[in-house]
Amino acid sequence: MTTYNFVVERAGQPFKNWEVEAANLDEAWDEATKGFGELITELDGDLRWGRDLRLLVADAIGTPVFDLRFSSTRYIGN
């Protein structure tokens, strides 16, 4: 098992972090998508345009292995 560090940034600022033990990158990816989805649900309407979320996943020594992003844009007008 490998330890992966999950770090969430909200509007470019640290927001939340946790560690996950996973057998491989596919399992880490599954945990990241589940965790990121749960986080978005927990925000319960507190998402605003321009306040993007980013989940960076790094290995135990801090080397980035992938990231997920949730981005929003507001278009003014009809």
N, C-alpha and C positions, 0 to 999 in steps of 0.2 A: 504494500500500500504506500502511496505517496501523499504527502500533505500538500494541499493547494490553498493559497491565500486568496480570498475573494474580497475585493475592495470596491465599494460603490462610491462614485463621485456624483454629486448633484450640483448642477450649474458650475462645474469645475472645482467644487469644494468637497473634501472628505465628508462622507455621510454615514456610512455603515461598513463594517468589515467582519469577516468570520473565516474560520478554517474548515476545510473538508478533507477527509481521508478518502481517496479514490484509488481503485486498482489501475486505472489507465486514463488517458485523455478523454476517451468517449464517456466514461463514467463521470469524470469531472465536468464535461460539457452538459450531461444530463442534469447534474446537480446545479450547475450554473443557471440553466434555463428555468428549472423549477424555482430556484431561489429568487431569480430576477422577476419572474412572473408573480410570485407571492409578494415581493416587495412592492411592485406596481399596484397590486390589489390593496395592500395595507395602506398605501398613500390615500386611497379612498377620496378621490376628487381633488387632492392637493397638487396634482400635476399642473403646471402652467407652461404655456409656450415659451420657448427660449430657456427653459430650465431643464436641459437635457440630463438624462441619467446615463452613467457608464459603469459597467461592471468589468473590472480588470481582474483576470485570473492569472496568478503567478505561481511558480513552483516554490518549494520550501526555501530556496536561497534567493528568491525575489525576481527570478527571470520571468518576464511575461510570456504566457503561452497562448492566450487569446483574450478578446474582450467582446462584450455585448453592449449595444447602445440603444437607447430609446430616445428619439429625437422628435421634436414637435415644431411646427411652423404655423404662424397665424398669417392668413392672407386677408388684408383689409379690403372691403368692397363687396360688391354683390357677386 
